[in-house]
């Protein structure tokens, strides 16, 4: 039984805490958050301890591992404190918004021989897992192109945007990680375009709400990513992997597969799922299970700090490209 402390009782913390509590091989010991009411409410619902001091929660003798779902600027502090105490960590992406700080933290993790898994939950979505298995089995032959569409149903709060690190580090970073995973090679060049088409005042932050990226690997494999903060029809998540022997295609998930034909519409379908909480519910559960299973079996984590660094580097290159109008070598 892996005894776990969850840091953060916000939106992501609630997901992780509930998944720990429901996992048969894990025990939720404590939820810690500086906002005491949030921690107490979540702890009461899940039957564990509550704390306002995250560092103290890490140091508890009855805690084996830590799940970090706190604001990004706290990730490094909590991650390094945990591994210094000999405790494994599942940390939400990114490691930090600053590349130099992230590299220094990764070096410290390596020096201390720490066990850290980066939470790129979309790798654990059932369709993403099926894509990877099909690629490994040679079903599409040599991968030539990857196309990823990722659009949110609406703009996040302005205060969130100000502290998010921008659309490339906050939103597109998930797609950059998937691109690396599906291509099977590291991108060496990035070209990006970015606009404020949903909320023109975002340029004051500064940030963007609508972006397109192209990635190229050393062998010439390509990836196209398009993201937007607003899609009026719902949470739009589609992927395509094209290769020498065929193609894999993922359409959007819906509440049901019913399709309707009437005198006013043909092939009418249910609206798309509302947001990532519904769309990636299973992915978050599978991610937590992979973390716990790796600890139980003392095996390697499926994602690492290096995955976090490489995705962040691509995000930084995309931002540089969007600002300069030129392609950027990675």
C-alpha positions as CSV (number, residue, x, y, z in Angstrom):
1,X,0.0,0.0,0.0
2,X,1.6,3.3,-1.2
3,X,0.8,6.1,1.3
4,X,0.3,9.4,-0.5
5,X,0.1,13.1,0.3
6,X,-1.7,15.3,-2.3
7,X,-0.5,18.9,-2.3
8,X,-3.2,21.3,-3.6
9,X,-7.0,21.2,-3.1
10,X,-7.9,23.1,-6.2
11,X,-9.3,21.8,-9.5
12,X,-6.3,19.4,-10.3
13,X,-5.7,18.5,-6.6
14,X,-9.3,17.3,-6.3
15,X,-8.9,15.0,-9.3
16,X,-5.7,13.5,-8.0
17,X,-6.9,13.2,-4.4
18,X,-10.1,11.4,-5.5
19,X,-8.1,9.0,-7.7
20,X,-5.6,8.2,-4.9
21,X,-8.5,7.5,-2.5
22,X,-10.1,5.2,-5.1
23,X,-7.0,3.3,-5.9
24,X,-6.8,-0.1,-4.2
25,X,-3.0,0.0,-4.0
26,X,-2.8,3.4,-2.5
27,X,-3.9,5.2,0.7
28,X,-4.6,8.9,0.8
29,X,-3.0,10.2,4.0
30,X,-3.3,13.9,3.8
31,X,-4.5,16.8,1.5
32,X,-2.5,20.0,2.0
33,X,-3.3,23.4,0.8
34,X,-2.6,26.9,2.3
35,X,-6.3,27.6,1.9
36,X,-7.5,25.6,4.9
37,X,-11.1,25.5,4.0
38,X,-10.4,23.9,0.7
39,X,-8.1,21.3,2.2
40,X,-10.6,20.5,5.1
41,X,-13.5,20.2,2.7
42,X,-11.7,17.8,0.4
43,X,-10.2,15.8,3.2
44,X,-13.6,15.4,5.0
45,X,-15.1,14.1,1.7
46,X,-12.3,11.6,1.1
47,X,-11.7,10.6,4.7
48,X,-8.1,11.7,5.2
49,X,-6.2,14.3,7.2
50,X,-6.1,18.0,6.1
51,X,-3.1,20.4,6.4
52,X,-2.2,24.0,5.5
53,X,1.5,23.4,5.5
54,X,2.6,21.5,2.4
55,X,6.2,21.1,3.6
56,X,5.0,19.5,6.8
57,X,2.8,17.2,4.9
58,X,5.8,16.0,2.8
59,X,7.8,15.3,6.0
60,X,5.1,13.1,7.6
61,X,6.5,9.7,8.5
62,X,3.3,8.0,7.3
63,X,3.7,9.4,3.7
64,X,5.7,7.5,1.0
65,X,5.0,9.6,-2.0
66,X,3.8,13.0,-3.0
67,X,1.4,14.3,-5.7
68,X,1.9,17.9,-6.6
69,X,-1.1,19.8,-7.9
70,X,-0.2,23.3,-6.6
71,X,0.6,26.5,-8.6
72,X,3.5,26.1,-11.0
73,X,5.8,28.4,-9.1
74,X,5.7,26.0,-6.1
75,X,6.5,22.8,-8.0
76,X,10.3,22.9,-7.7
77,X,10.3,23.7,-4.0
78,X,8.0,20.9,-3.1
79,X,9.5,18.4,-5.6
80,X,13.1,18.9,-4.3
81,X,12.0,18.9,-0.7
82,X,10.2,15.5,-1.2
83,X,13.1,13.8,-3.0
84,X,15.5,15.1,-0.3
85,X,13.3,13.2,2.1
86,X,13.5,10.1,-0.1
87,X,9.9,10.3,-1.3
88,X,8.7,9.8,-4.9
89,X,6.8,12.5,-6.7
90,X,4.1,12.8,-9.3
91,X,4.3,16.5,-10.4
92,X,1.9,18.4,-12.6
93,X,3.5,20.0,-15.7
94,X,5.4,22.1,-16.1
95,X,8.4,21.8,-13.7
96,X,8.6,25.6,-13.8
97,X,7.9,28.4,-16.3
98,X,11.6,29.3,-16.4
99,X,13.8,27.0,-18.4
100,X,17.0,27.7,-16.4
101,X,15.2,26.9,-13.1
102,X,13.8,23.8,-14.6
103,X,17.1,22.5,-15.8
104,X,18.7,23.2,-12.4
105,X,15.9,21.3,-10.7
106,X,16.2,18.4,-13.1
107,X,20.0,18.3,-12.3
108,X,19.3,18.2,-8.6
109,X,16.7,15.4,-9.0
110,X,19.4,13.4,-10.9
111,X,22.1,14.2,-8.3
112,X,19.8,13.0,-5.5
113,X,18.7,10.0,-7.5
114,X,15.2,11.1,-7.0
115,X,12.1,9.5,-8.4
116,X,9.9,12.0,-10.2
117,X,7.1,11.4,-12.7
118,X,5.8,14.3,-14.8
119,X,2.0,14.4,-15.1
120,X,1.4,14.4,-18.9
121,X,-2.1,12.9,-18.4
122,X,-2.9,12.8,-22.1
123,X,-0.4,10.0,-22.7
124,X,-2.6,7.9,-20.5
125,X,-5.9,8.4,-22.4
126,X,-7.1,5.1,-23.7
127,X,-7.0,6.3,-27.3
128,X,-3.5,7.8,-26.9
129,X,-2.3,4.4,-25.5
130,X,-3.9,2.6,-28.4
131,X,-2.2,4.9,-30.9
132,X,1.2,4.3,-29.3
133,X,0.7,0.5,-29.3
134,X,-0.4,0.6,-33.0
135,X,2.6,2.6,-33.9
136,X,4.9,0.2,-32.0
137,X,3.2,-2.7,-33.8
138,X,4.0,-1.2,-37.2
139,X,0.4,-0.7,-38.2
140,X,1.1,2.6,-39.9
141,X,4.6,1.8,-40.9
142,X,7.1,4.7,-40.7
143,X,5.4,7.7,-39.1
144,X,5.5,10.6,-41.5
145,X,3.0,13.2,-40.1
146,X,1.2,13.9,-36.9
147,X,-1.7,16.3,-36.7
148,X,-3.1,17.5,-33.4
149,X,-6.2,19.7,-32.9
150,X,-6.8,21.0,-29.3
151,X,-9.4,23.7,-28.6
152,X,-10.9,24.7,-25.3
153,X,-14.6,25.5,-25.0
154,X,-14.0,29.0,-23.6
155,X,-11.4,31.5,-22.3
156,X,-10.1,30.8,-18.8
157,X,-10.3,33.7,-16.2
158,X,-8.0,36.6,-16.9
159,X,-6.2,36.1,-13.6
160,X,-5.4,32.5,-14.5
161,X,-4.0,33.6,-17.9
162,X,-1.7,36.2,-16.2
163,X,0.0,33.5,-14.2
164,X,-0.3,30.5,-16.6
165,X,3.0,31.2,-18.5
166,X,1.1,31.7,-21.7
167,X,-0.8,29.5,-24.1
168,X,2.4,27.7,-25.3
169,X,3.6,26.6,-21.8
170,X,0.1,26.1,-20.3
171,X,-2.0,24.6,-23.1
172,X,0.1,23.6,-26.1
173,X,2.7,21.9,-23.9
174,X,0.4,18.9,-23.7
175,X,0.3,18.6,-27.5
176,X,4.0,19.1,-27.7
177,X,4.5,16.1,-25.4
178,X,2.2,14.0,-27.5
179,X,4.0,15.1,-30.7
180,X,7.3,13.9,-29.3
181,X,5.7,10.6,-28.2
182,X,4.0,9.8,-31.5
183,X,6.8,11.0,-33.8
184,X,9.3,8.8,-31.9
185,X,12.0,11.4,-32.7
186,X,12.9,14.8,-31.1
187,X,11.8,17.9,-33.1
188,X,14.8,20.0,-34.2
189,X,12.9,23.0,-35.6
190,X,9.7,24.8,-34.7
191,X,7.6,27.4,-36.6
192,X,4.7,29.0,-34.9
193,X,2.1,31.7,-35.6
194,X,0.0,33.2,-32.8
195,X,-2.9,35.7,-32.7
196,X,-5.5,37.2,-30.3
197,X,-8.7,36.5,-32.2
198,X,-10.9,35.6,-29.2
199,X,-9.8,38.2,-26.8
200,X,-7.9,41.1,-28.4
201,X,-6.9,42.6,-25.1
202,X,-4.8,39.5,-24.3
203,X,-2.0,41.3,-26.1
204,X,-1.7,43.4,-23.0
205,X,-0.8,40.4,-20.8
206,X,0.9,39.6,-23.3
207,X,-0.5,36.3,-24.5
208,X,-2.3,34.7,-27.4
209,X,-5.5,32.7,-27.7
210,X,-5.2,31.1,-31.2
211,X,-2.0,29.4,-32.4
212,X,-0.6,27.1,-35.1
213,X,2.7,25.2,-34.9
214,X,4.8,23.1,-37.2
215,X,7.5,20.8,-35.9
216,X,10.2,19.0,-37.9
217,X,12.5,16.2,-36.8
218,X,16.1,15.6,-38.1
219,X,14.8,12.8,-40.4
220,X,12.1,15.1,-41.8
221,X,9.0,13.8,-39.9
222,X,6.4,16.6,-39.4
223,X,3.8,17.6,-36.9
224,X,1.1,20.2,-37.2
225,X,-0.6,21.5,-34.0
226,X,-3.5,23.9,-33.9
227,X,-4.9,25.3,-30.6
228,X,-7.5,27.8,-29.7
229,X,-8.9,29.0,-26.3
230,X,-12.4,29.0,-27.6
231,X,-14.5,26.6,-29.6
232,X,-18.2,27.4,-29.3
233,X,-19.2,23.8,-30.0
234,X,-17.3,22.3,-27.0
235,X,-14.0,20.7,-26.1
236,X,-12.4,19.8,-29.4
237,X,-9.7,17.1,-29.2
238,X,-8.7,15.3,-32.4
239,X,-5.5,13.5,-33.5
240,X,-4.1,11.9,-36.7
241,X,-1.0,9.8,-37.2
242,X,-0.1,9.2,-40.9
243,X,2.5,6.7,-42.0
244,X,3.9,4.7,-44.9
245,X,1.3,1.9,-44.3
246,X,-1.8,3.8,-43.2
247,X,-3.3,6.2,-40.8
248,X,-4.7,6.4,-37.3
249,X,-7.5,8.9,-36.6
250,X,-9.2,9.9,-33.3
251,X,-12.4,11.9,-33.4
252,X,-14.0,13.7,-30.5
253,X,-15.7,11.9,-27.7
254,X,-19.4,12.5,-27.0
255,X,-21.8,11.6,-24.2
256,X,-23.4,9.0,-26.5
257,X,-23.0,7.6,-30.0
258,X,-26.6,8.4,-31.0
259,X,-27.0,10.0,-34.4
260,X,-30.3,11.5,-35.5
261,X,-32.0,12.2,-38.9
262,X,-35.1,14.4,-38.9
263,X,-36.9,16.8,-41.2
264,X,-34.7,19.7,-39.9
265,X,-31.3,18.0,-39.6
266,X,-29.3,15.0,-40.9
267,X,-26.6,13.2,-38.9
268,X,-27.2,15.3,-35.8
269,X,-25.2,14.2,-32.9
270,X,-24.7,14.9,-29.2
271,X,-22.6,18.0,-28.3
272,X,-18.9,17.4,-27.5
273,X,-17.9,16.9,-23.9
274,X,-17.7,20.1,-21.9
275,X,-14.1,20.3,-20.8
276,X,-10.9,18.3,-19.9
277,X,-12.3,17.1,-16.6
278,X,-14.8,15.0,-18.4
279,X,-12.7,14.2,-21.5
280,X,-9.6,13.0,-19.6
281,X,-11.3,11.5,-16.5
282,X,-10.0,8.1,-17.4
283,X,-6.6,9.4,-18.3
284,X,-6.0,10.9,-14.9
285,X,-7.0,7.7,-13.2
286,X,-4.7,5.6,-15.4
287,X,-1.9,8.1,-14.8
288,X,-2.2,7.7,-11.1
289,X,-2.4,3.9,-11.4
290,X,0.9,3.9,-13.5
291,X,2.6,6.0,-10.8
292,X,1.5,3.7,-8.0
293,X,2.3,0.5,-10.0
294,X,5.8,1.8,-10.7
295,X,6.4,2.4,-7.0
296,X,5.0,-1.0,-6.1
297,X,7.1,-2.9,-8.6
298,X,10.1,-0.6,-8.3
299,X,10.1,0.0,-12.1
300,X,10.7,3.0,-14.2
301,X,8.1,5.8,-14.5
302,X,6.5,6.1,-17.9
303,X,7.2,9.9,-18.0
304,X,10.2,11.7,-16.5
305,X,11.6,15.1,-15.6
306,X,13.4,15.0,-18.9
307,X,10.1,14.8,-20.7
308,X,9.0,17.9,-18.9
309,X,12.2,19.7,-19.9
310,X,11.9,18.8,-23.6
311,X,8.2,19.8,-23.8
312,X,9.0,23.1,-22.1
313,X,11.9,23.8,-24.5
314,X,9.6,23.2,-27.4
315,X,7.0,25.6,-25.9
316,X,9.7,28.3,-25.4
317,X,10.9,27.8,-29.0
318,X,7.3,28.1,-30.3
319,X,6.9,31.4,-28.4
320,X,10.2,32.7,-29.8
321,X,9.0,31.8,-33.3
322,X,5.6,33.4,-32.9
323,X,7.2,36.6,-31.6
324,X,9.9,36.8,-34.3
325,X,8.1,35.4,-37.3
326,X,11.0,33.0,-37.9
327,X,11.5,29.3,-37.4
328,X,13.6,28.4,-34.4
329,X,16.1,25.6,-34.1
330,X,15.6,23.5,-30.9
